Amino acid sequence: MKNLFLLVIVCSFQLQAQNIDDNFITFPYTQVPLIPIDQGSRSVRFSVEQDVDKANQDSTANYHVKVSNAQRLYEQRMSTWYGQMSLLQQQENTSGISQTASYPIKPYLKYIPSPIMNSISVENLSSTSESLNIPGFEKGGGGLLVSFKILPLRDFRINHKKSGAGAQTKYAYSCTFYLSVKMEVYSPDGTMIFERLVGNSKRTKVLGKYKSKYAFSDWFMKNRSDVYSQAENQGRVTAIQSASKVLESQFGFVNKSRRAEVYSIKKYKDYDYSDVASAYNKTNEALLLVGGSPDRSSAYASLKEARNMWSAILEESNIQNRKERINGKVSAIIWCNIAEISMWMGDFNNVDIHVQNIRNSGVFKAKNHINGETSFYKDQRTRWDANFE
């Protein structure tokens, strides 16, 4: 009975509450860079070089150590074996009875496969680097130099998964590895202004299915060099390609599309919300102008007019009485609209004020909305400050 009473109260409140109209406005905008470059220097060239010499030297040194250790261990075991065989042979000579059944297993020299060197050739990667573009930049000298230093393939692992049963048993093999590239960006005067390790994620290469583990071992023994070479080339190309998004974000003027949620009011009692509809229409008109210029200057006047219209409506806000035309719920969703508009105006102090108002409002819909937008607003503020402050 108590739960039924609470349900009646909730339904009664919902019937009395304003119907919020969720609208989505899609419009273009230019994402400005985190690291702005003067317009006269917006050209870029790329270079690729290897940084694997030390890794190859280390692999060679480790190989010689392993060979030396294997040889030393082999000699120690052979010395023990010779001693055991000497005693058995003496027994045979004395007794005239063969001791063959007691012969120990003869030691063997452990096979140490030679290391596979990281390729020092990078000429084949030039086309990959040259395929990269930074929006707003031309290819050529006199601007940025983006240098890629190819690092060694590392953490190479063989994995397998067994499937089927009986004669249908199969072993699916793959290898995982890491291969990253150090990217350095230099300004026209040669100063390094950005660096990052790109492509530093685990990669997988399928090696096929086999009827037994031994069949795979035989295949891998014969094709080990090819597998490493293919993994290396795949990793290098993928790592350089992954730099594209990083360069765009840091330096580019990227044409993007924004799908912004802007609220209006459908109906509540006999209240007139034509001013809300007008403010919404003006907001829609203003946001569609945002893509006209990177600094949104072509949209500024319309954005300001739309914000003023929303602010005028808020002058009659009464957040204490939910029956008012502009009650707490309506006020909170208008704050959401103003935060969006202010962000595109570059007025981030105003954005912060309204974000805080929304978080303090207790209106779940508005709080949920703003929680989904704050990371975008923060990123846009960082970009705005880097370019226009």
C-alpha positions in Angstrom: 0.0 0.0 0.0 2.8 2.3 0.9 4.5 1.6 -2.5 1.3 2.3 -4.3 0.9 5.6 -2.5 4.5 6.6 -3.6 3.8 5.6 -7.2 0.7 7.9 -7.2 2.8 10.8 -5.9 5.5 10.2 -8.6 2.9 9.9 -11.4 1.1 13.0 -10.1 4.4 15.0 -10.2 5.2 13.8 -13.7 1.7 14.9 -14.9 2.3 18.3 -13.5 5.9 18.7 -14.7 6.8 20.5 -17.9 7.5 18.2 -20.9 11.1 18.8 -21.9 11.7 18.5 -25.6 15.1 16.9 -26.4 16.4 18.2 -29.6 19.7 17.4 -31.4 21.3 20.0 -33.6 24.1 18.7 -35.9 26.5 21.3 -37.3 30.1 21.5 -38.5 33.0 23.1 -36.6 36.7 23.3 -36.9 38.7 21.6 -34.1 41.7 23.9 -33.5 45.1 22.5 -32.5 46.5 22.0 -29.1 49.9 23.3 -30.4 49.2 26.2 -32.8 51.7 26.9 -35.6 51.9 30.3 -37.3 50.1 30.3 -40.6 53.3 31.0 -42.6 54.9 27.9 -41.2 52.1 25.4 -41.8 54.0 23.0 -44.0 55.2 19.6 -43.0 57.8 17.0 -44.1 58.5 13.6 -42.7 61.6 11.5 -42.1 62.1 7.9 -41.0 65.1 6.4 -39.4 65.9 3.2 -37.4 66.9 3.0 -33.8 67.6 -0.8 -33.6 71.4 -1.0 -33.7 71.8 -1.4 -29.9 69.0 -4.0 -29.8 70.8 -6.0 -32.6 74.1 -5.7 -30.7 72.4 -6.9 -27.5 70.8 -9.8 -29.3 74.2 -10.8 -30.7 75.9 -10.5 -27.4 73.1 -12.5 -25.6 73.4 -15.2 -28.3 77.1 -15.6 -27.8 76.6 -15.8 -24.0 73.9 -18.6 -24.5 76.2 -20.5 -26.9 79.1 -20.2 -24.5 76.9 -21.4 -21.5 75.5 -24.3 -23.6 79.1 -25.3 -24.6 80.3 -25.1 -21.0 77.3 -27.1 -19.7 77.8 -29.7 -22.4 81.4 -30.1 -21.5 80.6 -30.5 -17.8 78.0 -33.2 -18.6 80.3 -34.9 -21.0 83.1 -35.0 -18.4 80.7 -36.7 -16.0 79.6 -39.1 -18.7 83.2 -40.0 -19.6 83.8 -40.7 -15.9 80.8 -43.0 -15.6 81.6 -44.8 -18.9 85.2 -45.2 -17.8 84.1 -47.0 -14.6 81.7 -49.2 -16.6 84.3 -50.1 -19.1 86.8 -51.1 -16.4 84.1 -53.3 -14.9 83.6 -55.0 -18.3 87.3 -55.5 -18.7 87.5 -57.1 -15.2 84.4 -59.2 -15.3 84.1 -59.9 -19.0 80.4 -59.0 -18.6 78.8 -56.3 -20.7 77.5 -53.3 -18.8 75.6 -51.9 -21.7 72.3 -51.9 -19.8 73.9 -49.5 -17.3 75.2 -47.1 -19.9 74.1 -43.5 -19.1 72.5 -41.4 -21.8 75.1 -39.5 -23.7 74.7 -35.7 -23.2 74.0 -33.5 -26.2 74.9 -30.0 -27.1 71.8 -27.8 -26.8 70.9 -26.1 -30.0 70.8 -22.3 -29.7 69.0 -20.7 -32.7 70.8 -17.7 -34.1 69.1 -14.4 -33.3 66.9 -12.7 -35.9 68.2 -9.1 -36.3 65.9 -6.1 -36.5 65.9 -4.8 -40.1 68.0 -1.6 -40.4 66.3 -0.8 -43.7 63.5 1.8 -43.6 63.3 2.9 -47.2 60.1 0.9 -47.6 58.4 3.1 -44.9 58.8 6.4 -46.8 55.5 5.9 -48.6 53.8 5.2 -45.3 55.0 8.4 -43.7 54.3 10.5 -46.8 50.7 9.3 -46.8 50.1 11.1 -43.5 48.5 14.5 -43.6 47.9 17.3 -41.1 44.7 19.2 -41.9 45.6 22.8 -42.6 49.2 22.0 -43.6 50.8 21.6 -47.0 53.6 19.1 -47.7 57.0 20.8 -48.0 60.0 22.3 -46.2 60.2 25.5 -44.1 57.6 24.2 -41.5 57.4 21.2 -39.2 59.6 18.2 -39.4 58.0 15.0 -38.2 60.7 12.4 -37.4 59.9 8.7 -36.9 62.4 6.6 -35.1 61.7 2.9 -35.6 62.2 0.9 -32.4 62.8 -2.9 -32.1 60.2 -5.5 -32.2 59.7 -6.8 -28.6 57.8 -9.2 -26.4 57.3 -11.7 -29.2 55.1 -14.6 -27.9 53.7 -17.7 -29.6 50.2 -18.7 -28.5 47.9 -21.5 -29.4 44.4 -22.7 -28.9 43.3 -26.3 -29.2 39.9 -27.1 -30.7 38.1 -30.2 -31.9 38.6 -33.8 -30.7 40.0 -37.0 -31.9 41.1 -36.9 -35.6 39.5 -33.5 -35.9 41.8 -31.9 -33.3 43.4 -28.7 -34.5 45.9 -26.3 -33.0 45.4 -22.7 -34.0 48.6 -20.7 -33.6 49.2 -16.9 -33.5 51.9 -14.6 -32.3 51.7 -11.4 -30.3 54.2 -8.6 -30.2 54.9 -5.0 -29.6 56.5 -2.6 -32.1 56.4 1.1 -31.3 57.8 4.2 -33.0 59.1 7.3 -31.4 57.7 10.4 -33.0 59.4 13.7 -32.6 58.1 17.0 -34.1 60.5 19.9 -34.7 59.5 23.5 -35.3 61.0 25.5 -38.2 63.9 26.6 -36.1 64.8 23.0 -35.2 63.4 23.0 -31.6 61.6 19.8 -30.6 58.1 20.8 -29.6 56.4 17.5 -29.3 57.3 13.8 -28.8 55.3 10.7 -28.2 55.6 6.9 -28.5 53.0 5.8 -31.1 51.8 2.3 -31.9 52.7 1.0 -28.5 50.0 -1.6 -28.3 49.9 -5.4 -28.5 49.5 -6.7 -32.0 48.5 -10.2 -33.2 49.5 -12.1 -36.3 47.7 -15.3 -37.2 50.0 -18.3 -38.0 47.5 -20.9 -39.1 46.0 -24.2 -37.9 48.0 -27.4 -37.5 47.2 -31.0 -36.8 49.7 -31.2 -33.9 52.1 -29.0 -31.9 55.0 -30.8 -33.6 53.7 -29.9 -37.0 53.7 -26.3 -36.1 57.2 -26.5 -34.5 58.5 -28.0 -37.8 56.8 -25.3 -39.8 58.0 -22.5 -37.5 61.6 -23.8 -37.5 61.6 -23.4 -41.3 59.7 -20.1 -41.4 60.9 -18.3 -38.3 62.7 -15.6 -40.2 59.8 -14.9 -42.4 57.4 -14.7 -39.5 59.6 -12.1 -37.7 60.1 -10.1 -40.9 56.3 -10.0 -41.6 55.5 -9.1 -38.0 58.2 -6.4 -38.1 56.9 -4.8 -41.3 53.3 -5.0 -40.2 54.1 -3.4 -36.8 56.2 -0.6 -38.3 53.6 0.4 -40.9 50.8 0.2 -38.4 52.7 2.3 -35.8 53.5 5.1 -38.3 49.9 5.1 -39.5 48.7 5.5 -35.9 50.5 8.8 -35.7 47.9 10.4 -38.0 45.3 11.0 -35.3 47.9 12.3 -32.8 49.2 14.8 -35.4 45.7 15.9 -36.3 44.8 16.5 -32.6 48.0 18.3 -31.7 48.6 20.5 -34.8 45.7 20.2 -37.3 42.7 22.3 -38.1 40.2 19.4 -38.4 36.7 19.7 -39.8 34.4 17.9 -37.5 30.7 17.5 -36.8 29.0 18.2 -33.5 25.7 16.7 -32.4 24.6 19.0 -29.6 21.5 18.4 -27.4 19.6 21.6 -27.0 16.4 21.6 -24.9 13.0 23.3 -25.3 9.6 23.0 -23.6 6.6 21.2 -25.2 3.8 22.2 -22.9 2.8 22.9 -19.3 -0.7 23.9 -18.2 -1.7 27.1 -20.0 1.7 28.7 -19.9 3.0 30.3 -23.1 6.5 29.1 -24.1 6.8 30.9 -27.4 9.8 32.7 -26.0 11.5 29.4 -25.4 10.7 28.3 -28.9 12.2 31.5 -30.3 15.3 31.1 -28.2 15.7 27.6 -29.4 15.2 28.6 -33.1 17.9 31.3 -32.6 20.2 28.8 -31.0 19.7 26.4 -33.9 20.5 29.2 -36.4 23.6 30.3 -34.4 25.1 26.9 -34.1 24.8 26.2 -37.8 27.1 29.2 -38.3 29.8 27.9 -36.0 31.7 26.1 -38.8 32.2 29.3 -40.7 35.5 30.1 -39.1 37.9 28.4 -36.6 37.4 31.1 -34.1 33.6 31.1 -34.6 33.6 34.8 -35.2 31.1 34.5 -38.0 28.6 33.0 -35.5 29.5 35.2 -32.5 26.7 37.8 -32.9 24.0 35.1 -33.3 25.3 33.1 -30.4 25.3 36.1 -28.2 21.7 37.0 -29.2 20.6 33.4 -28.5 22.3 33.4 -25.1 20.6 36.7 -24.2 17.2 35.3 -25.1 17.8 32.4 -22.8 19.0 34.7 -20.1 16.0 36.9 -20.4 13.7 33.9 -19.9 15.7 33.0 -16.7 14.9 36.3 -15.2 11.6 34.9 -14.0 13.2 31.7 -12.8 11.8 30.3 -9.5 13.6 27.2 -8.6 11.7 26.8 -5.3 8.3 26.3 -6.9 7.9 23.6 -9.4 4.5 24.9 -10.6 6.1 28.1 -11.9 6.5 28.6 -15.7 10.3 28.7 -15.3 10.8 26.4 -12.4 13.9 24.6 -11.2 13.7 21.9 -13.9 13.2 24.4 -16.8 16.0 26.6 -15.3 18.4 23.7 -15.2 17.8 22.7 -18.9 18.2 26.3 -19.9 21.5 26.4 -18.1 22.5 23.4 -20.2 21.7 25.4 -23.4 23.6 28.4 -22.2 26.7 26.3 -21.3 26.7 24.9 -24.9 26.3 28.4 -26.4 28.9 30.0 -24.2 31.4 27.2 -25.0 31.2 28.1 -28.7 31.6 31.8 -27.9 34.8 31.0 -26.1 33.3 32.3 -22.8 34.5 29.4 -20.6 34.1 31.2 -17.3 30.4 31.4 -18.1 30.4 27.7 -19.0 31.9 26.9 -15.6 29.3 29.0 -13.8 26.4 27.2 -15.5 28.0 23.8 -15.1 28.2 24.4 -11.4 24.6 25.6 -11.3 23.5 22.4 -13.1 25.4 20.2 -10.7 23.8 21.9 -7.7 20.3 21.8 -9.2 19.3 18.3 -8.3 17.7 17.9 -11.7 18.8 14.5 -12.8 18.2 15.1 -16.5 20.4 18.2 -16.5 23.1 16.7 -14.3 23.2 13.6 -16.5 23.5 15.8 -19.6 26.3 17.9 -18.3 28.3 15.0 -17.0 28.4 13.7 -20.6 29.7 17.1 -21.9 32.3 18.3 -19.4 35.2 16.3 -21.0 34.4 17.9 -24.4 34.1 21.3 -22.9 37.4 20.9 -21.1 39.1 19.8 -24.3 37.6 22.8 -26.2 38.8 25.2 -23.5 42.3 23.9 -23.7 42.3 24.3 -27.5 40.7 27.8 -27.3 43.2 29.0 -24.8 46.1 27.7 -26.9 44.9 29.6 -30.0 42.9 32.7 -29.0 44.0 33.7 -25.5 
